[in-house]
Amino acid sequence: MFTSDDLSSLRWDPVSERVEIIDQTLLPHTLRWCHLDSIEAYCHAIGSMQVRGAPLIGVPAAFGLAHAMMEEASPDNLERACAALLATRPTAVNLRWALDEVRAAIAAAEPQQWARLARQRAQALRSEDIANCARIGEHGLGLLRQLDYGDTLNIMTHCNAGWLATIQWGTALAPVYKAVEAGLRVHVWVSETRPRNQGMNLSAWELQRAGVPCTIVADNSCGQLMREGRVDCVIVGSDRTAANGDVCNKIGTYLKALAARDNGLPFYVALPESTIDWDCPAGEAIPIEQRDASEILTIAGVDAGGENREINLAAAGSRAMNPAFDVTPHHLVSALVTEHGVIEPGPEGLGRLRESLTA
């Protein structure tokens, strides 16, 4: 399925030697590839959510740091670039992880080698992301095969944790794509994911582009669909997972976990190991990004004439609170699906994973 850059969110242009990204703020109505050619462009792309998704944003951050070293390879510029990139999205742990990976790659080298080594590490992180997500898909497929379902496997997802949120395959949607490749008949319930509508605008778009049947539903309808027996499992991604297994993901994830538990449905979280914050003891310690109220009070779309429009939804002077994420306690999670295999949620399961990684 993923044999070219047609189903990829970020690519390297060897001619211009620049990173190209899909501007995801224009989806689903316009597909536009953009070059990133300055540290300011990288920061804007991450902060404005032209690129988004915990696994993905680490890769352009790594390329952004490499670009900064190409412009000026000095300790001061290294610190300035890292600080600017880290400030763009404070919740996702992959951002800091990717920058630490690049810093480690150049630590023992002379400054004149930093740009080359940083770019090499960034390109390696891109390749590793593709391989890790493919493995997540395989492990998740094993769980899907164990489910008792009718002629069609109905999977519910939230936000976007597909190939638009990674380089290819995705995390939560990787098992879906692997299931389709394996010949399983699959249908995906896509929750709209207010206020930025990443489910409706991104997940539905990429599933349709990959030929996977899907239906967009209002966020508030998901519990009722579970209650009616129209959902076989829920799979979501993670922006940061604490060491005890608590999962921080897009706002609204917690409510789906509660509904799944009440209806006896598996609630799976798919994530690369890089999304686990081993220094964070529990979900309460995860900083929750607060975004602008305008994302709730307005909505953008395309009118009947094909023109982009932004309209006000609330009365003038209305106030809104806009937390971007919530935390799902680990006891509501059925399994963590990683590139290393299926992990028991909770401190014991993650503890065993950490021991295996450090052995």
C-alpha positions as CSV (number, residue, x, y, z in Angstrom):
1,M,0.0,0.0,0.0
2,F,2.8,2.5,0.9
3,T,5.1,2.0,-2.0
4,S,5.7,5.7,-2.9
5,D,5.4,9.2,-1.5
6,D,1.8,9.4,-2.7
7,L,0.8,8.3,0.8
8,S,3.4,10.2,2.7
9,S,3.3,13.4,4.8
10,L,6.9,14.5,4.5
11,R,9.6,13.9,1.8
12,W,13.1,15.0,1.1
13,D,13.7,16.8,-2.2
14,P,17.3,15.8,-3.3
15,V,17.3,18.4,-6.1
16,S,16.7,21.5,-3.9
17,E,18.0,19.7,-0.7
18,R,14.9,20.8,1.2
19,V,12.1,19.2,3.1
20,E,8.7,19.2,1.6
21,I,5.5,18.8,3.7
22,I,1.8,18.6,3.0
23,D,0.2,21.7,4.4
24,Q,-2.4,19.9,6.5
25,T,-4.2,23.1,7.4
26,L,-5.5,23.2,3.8
27,L,-6.9,19.6,3.8
28,P,-9.3,18.2,2.8
29,H,-10.1,20.7,0.1
30,T,-6.6,21.5,-1.1
31,L,-3.5,19.3,-1.4
32,R,-0.4,21.5,-1.4
33,W,3.3,20.5,-0.8
34,C,5.4,23.3,0.8
35,H,9.2,23.7,1.0
36,L,10.7,24.5,4.4
37,D,13.7,26.7,3.9
38,S,14.4,28.4,7.2
39,I,14.3,27.7,10.9
40,E,11.3,30.1,11.1
41,A,9.5,28.1,8.4
42,Y,10.0,24.9,10.4
43,C,8.8,26.5,13.6
44,H,5.7,27.9,11.8
45,A,5.0,24.6,10.2
46,I,4.9,22.8,13.6
47,G,3.3,25.6,15.6
48,S,0.5,26.3,13.1
49,M,-0.1,22.6,12.6
50,Q,0.8,22.5,8.9
51,V,2.5,19.3,10.2
52,R,1.0,17.7,13.3
53,G,0.9,14.3,15.1
54,A,3.3,13.3,17.8
55,P,5.5,11.0,15.8
56,L,5.6,13.2,12.8
57,I,6.6,16.6,14.3
58,G,9.8,15.2,15.7
59,V,11.1,14.6,12.1
60,P,10.7,18.1,10.8
61,A,12.1,19.4,14.1
62,A,15.2,17.3,13.4
63,F,15.5,18.6,9.9
64,G,14.9,22.1,11.2
65,L,17.8,21.8,13.6
66,A,19.9,20.5,10.8
67,H,18.9,23.5,8.7
68,A,19.9,25.8,11.5
69,M,23.3,24.2,11.7
70,M,23.7,24.6,8.0
71,E,23.1,28.4,8.5
72,E,25.3,28.7,11.5
73,A,27.1,25.8,13.3
74,S,27.7,27.3,16.7
75,P,26.8,26.3,20.3
76,D,24.7,29.5,20.6
77,N,22.7,28.9,17.5
78,L,22.2,25.3,18.5
79,E,20.6,26.4,21.7
80,R,18.5,29.1,20.0
81,A,17.2,26.7,17.4
82,C,16.4,24.0,20.0
83,A,14.5,26.5,22.2
84,A,12.5,27.8,19.2
85,L,11.5,24.4,18.0
86,L,10.7,23.1,21.5
87,A,8.4,26.1,22.1
88,T,6.1,25.3,19.2
89,R,4.2,22.3,20.7
90,P,4.9,21.7,24.5
91,T,2.8,18.5,25.0
92,A,4.3,16.0,22.4
93,V,7.4,14.3,23.8
94,N,8.6,13.3,20.4
95,L,9.7,16.8,19.6
96,R,12.3,16.9,22.4
97,W,13.2,13.3,21.8
98,A,14.1,14.0,18.1
99,L,16.1,17.1,19.0
100,D,18.0,15.1,21.6
101,E,18.7,12.5,18.9
102,V,20.2,15.1,16.6
103,R,22.2,16.7,19.4
104,A,23.7,13.3,20.4
105,A,24.7,12.7,16.8
106,I,26.7,15.9,16.6
107,A,28.0,16.0,20.2
108,A,31.5,14.6,19.6
109,A,32.0,16.2,16.2
110,E,33.6,19.5,15.2
111,P,31.1,22.3,14.4
112,Q,32.0,22.2,10.7
113,Q,30.5,18.6,10.6
114,W,27.3,19.4,12.5
115,A,25.1,20.2,9.5
116,R,26.0,17.0,7.7
117,L,25.7,14.8,10.7
118,A,22.4,16.5,11.8
119,R,20.9,16.0,8.4
120,Q,22.0,12.3,8.3
121,R,20.3,11.7,11.7
122,A,17.1,13.5,10.6
123,Q,17.0,11.3,7.4
124,A,17.5,8.2,9.6
125,L,14.7,9.3,11.9
126,R,12.4,9.5,8.9
127,S,13.3,6.0,7.8
128,E,13.0,4.6,11.3
129,D,9.5,6.2,11.7
130,I,8.3,4.3,8.6
131,A,9.7,1.0,9.8
132,N,8.4,1.4,13.3
133,C,4.9,2.3,12.2
134,A,4.8,-0.7,9.9
135,R,5.7,-2.9,12.9
136,I,3.0,-1.2,15.0
137,G,0.5,-2.1,12.2
138,E,1.6,-5.8,12.2
139,H,1.2,-6.1,16.0
140,G,-2.1,-4.3,15.9
141,L,-3.3,-6.6,13.1
142,G,-2.7,-9.5,15.5
143,L,-5.1,-8.0,18.0
144,L,-7.7,-7.3,15.3
145,R,-7.6,-10.9,14.1
146,Q,-8.6,-12.0,17.7
147,L,-11.8,-10.0,17.8
148,D,-15.2,-11.6,17.4
149,Y,-17.0,-9.6,14.7
150,G,-19.5,-10.1,11.8
151,D,-18.8,-9.8,8.1
152,T,-17.2,-6.3,8.6
153,L,-14.7,-5.2,11.3
154,N,-15.9,-1.8,12.6
155,I,-13.1,0.2,14.1
156,M,-13.6,3.6,15.7
157,T,-10.8,6.2,15.8
158,H,-10.3,9.7,17.1
159,C,-8.3,12.6,15.8
160,N,-5.7,11.6,13.2
161,A,-3.1,9.0,13.9
162,G,-2.6,7.8,10.3
163,W,0.1,8.5,7.7
164,L,-0.6,12.2,8.0
165,A,0.5,12.1,11.6
166,T,3.6,10.1,10.8
167,I,5.7,9.6,7.7
168,Q,3.8,6.6,6.4
169,W,1.4,4.0,7.8
170,G,0.5,5.9,11.0
171,T,0.0,4.5,14.5
172,A,-3.7,4.0,15.2
173,L,-4.5,3.6,11.5
174,A,-1.5,1.3,10.8
175,P,-3.4,-1.8,12.0
176,V,-6.3,-0.7,9.7
177,Y,-4.1,-0.5,6.7
178,K,-2.4,-3.8,7.5
179,A,-5.9,-5.4,7.9
180,V,-6.9,-4.2,4.5
181,E,-3.7,-5.5,3.0
182,A,-4.4,-8.8,4.6
183,G,-7.8,-9.0,3.0
184,L,-10.0,-8.3,6.1
185,R,-13.2,-6.4,5.4
186,V,-12.8,-3.2,7.4
187,H,-14.9,-0.1,8.1
188,V,-13.8,2.9,10.2
189,W,-15.9,5.2,12.2
190,V,-14.1,8.6,12.1
191,S,-15.1,11.0,14.9
192,E,-14.9,14.6,13.7
193,T,-12.6,15.7,16.5
194,R,-13.7,19.2,17.4
195,P,-12.5,21.9,17.5
196,R,-9.9,21.5,14.7
197,N,-11.8,18.5,13.1
198,Q,-8.7,16.4,12.4
199,G,-10.8,13.3,12.2
200,M,-13.1,14.8,9.6
201,N,-10.5,16.8,7.7
202,L,-7.5,14.5,7.9
203,S,-8.4,10.9,8.9
204,A,-11.4,10.6,6.5
205,W,-9.3,12.2,3.7
206,E,-6.4,9.8,4.1
207,L,-8.6,6.8,4.5
208,Q,-10.5,7.6,1.3
209,R,-7.2,8.3,-0.5
210,A,-6.1,4.8,0.6
211,G,-9.4,3.2,-0.5
212,V,-10.6,2.3,3.1
213,P,-14.4,2.6,3.7
214,C,-15.1,5.1,6.5
215,T,-17.9,7.2,7.9
216,I,-17.6,10.6,9.6
217,V,-19.6,10.9,12.8
218,A,-20.1,13.7,15.4
219,D,-18.0,13.4,18.4
220,N,-21.0,13.2,20.7
221,S,-22.5,10.2,18.8
222,C,-19.6,7.8,19.5
223,G,-21.0,6.4,22.8
224,Q,-24.3,5.7,21.2
225,L,-22.7,3.8,18.3
226,M,-20.9,1.7,20.8
227,R,-24.1,1.1,22.8
228,E,-25.9,0.0,19.6
229,G,-23.2,-2.7,19.0
230,R,-21.9,-1.0,15.8
231,V,-18.3,-0.7,17.0
232,D,-15.9,-3.7,17.5
233,C,-13.0,-1.8,19.0
234,V,-11.5,1.7,19.4
235,I,-7.9,2.5,18.3
236,V,-6.3,5.9,19.1
237,G,-2.8,7.3,19.1
238,S,-0.9,9.0,21.8
239,D,0.9,12.4,22.0
240,R,2.6,11.4,25.3
241,T,2.4,8.3,27.4
242,A,3.6,8.5,31.0
243,A,5.8,5.9,32.6
244,N,2.7,4.4,34.4
245,G,0.8,4.0,31.2
246,D,-1.5,7.0,31.4
247,V,-2.1,8.2,27.8
248,C,-2.3,11.9,26.8
249,N,-4.0,12.3,23.4
250,K,-6.3,14.6,21.6
251,I,-9.1,16.1,23.7
252,G,-12.1,13.7,23.6
253,T,-10.1,10.5,23.9
254,Y,-10.9,10.1,27.6
255,L,-14.6,10.1,26.9
256,K,-14.3,7.4,24.2
257,A,-12.3,5.3,26.7
258,L,-15.0,5.6,29.3
259,A,-17.7,4.7,26.7
260,A,-15.7,1.7,25.5
261,R,-15.2,0.4,29.0
262,D,-18.9,0.8,29.8
263,N,-19.8,-1.2,26.7
264,G,-17.2,-3.9,27.1
265,L,-15.2,-2.9,24.0
266,P,-11.4,-3.1,23.6
267,F,-9.7,0.3,23.7
268,Y,-6.3,0.1,22.1
269,V,-3.6,2.8,22.0
270,A,-1.0,2.6,19.2
271,L,2.3,4.4,19.7
272,P,6.0,4.3,19.0
273,E,8.3,3.8,22.0
274,S,9.6,7.4,21.4
275,T,6.2,8.7,22.6
276,I,6.7,7.2,26.1
277,D,8.1,9.8,28.5
278,W,10.0,7.7,31.0
279,D,10.7,10.7,33.1
280,C,7.0,11.5,33.5
281,P,5.6,9.4,36.4
282,A,1.8,9.8,35.6
283,G,-0.7,11.6,33.5
284,E,-1.1,14.4,36.0
285,A,2.4,15.6,35.3
286,I,1.8,16.1,31.6
287,P,1.5,19.7,30.5
288,I,-1.7,20.3,28.5
289,E,-1.4,22.7,25.7
290,Q,-4.0,25.5,25.7
291,R,-4.8,26.7,22.3
292,D,-6.5,29.9,21.1
293,A,-10.2,30.3,21.7
294,S,-10.8,31.2,18.1
295,E,-10.5,27.5,17.2
296,I,-13.8,26.9,19.1
297,L,-15.5,30.1,18.3
298,T,-15.0,30.0,14.5
299,I,-14.9,27.4,11.8
300,A,-13.3,27.3,8.4
301,G,-14.5,25.6,5.2
302,V,-15.2,25.9,1.5
303,D,-18.4,27.4,0.3
304,A,-20.6,26.3,-2.6
305,G,-18.5,28.5,-4.9
306,G,-15.2,26.9,-3.9
307,E,-14.0,29.8,-1.8
308,N,-12.3,29.3,1.6
309,R,-14.4,30.9,4.3
310,E,-14.1,31.4,8.1
311,I,-17.3,32.1,10.0
312,N,-18.2,32.9,13.6
313,L,-20.1,30.2,15.5
314,A,-20.8,32.0,18.7
315,A,-22.2,35.4,19.7
316,A,-19.9,38.3,19.6
317,G,-17.9,38.6,22.9
318,S,-18.2,34.9,23.7
319,R,-15.4,33.3,25.7
320,A,-14.0,29.8,25.2
321,M,-11.5,27.4,26.8
322,N,-9.6,25.2,24.4
323,P,-7.4,22.5,26.0
324,A,-5.9,20.5,23.1
325,F,-5.4,17.2,25.0
326,D,-6.8,15.1,27.8
327,V,-5.4,12.2,29.8
328,T,-6.8,8.7,29.7
329,P,-5.9,6.6,32.9
330,H,-4.1,3.4,32.1
331,H,-6.8,1.3,33.7
332,L,-9.1,2.2,30.8
333,V,-6.6,1.0,28.2
334,S,-6.9,-2.6,26.9
335,A,-3.4,-2.7,25.4
336,L,-0.5,-0.5,24.2
337,V,0.5,-1.4,20.7
338,T,4.2,-0.5,20.0
339,E,6.8,-1.4,17.5
340,H,8.2,-3.8,20.1
341,G,4.9,-5.7,20.4
342,V,1.7,-5.5,22.4
343,I,2.3,-4.2,25.9
344,E,0.2,-4.6,29.0
345,P,-1.0,-1.1,30.0
346,G,0.1,0.1,33.4
347,P,3.4,0.5,35.3
348,E,4.2,-3.3,35.3
349,G,3.9,-3.7,31.5
350,L,5.9,-0.5,30.7
351,G,8.5,-1.5,33.3
352,R,9.1,-4.8,31.5
353,L,9.3,-2.9,28.2
354,R,11.9,-0.6,29.6
355,E,13.9,-3.4,31.1
356,S,14.0,-5.1,27.7
357,L,15.1,-2.0,26.0
358,T,18.0,-1.4,28.4
359,A,19.1,-5.0,28.7
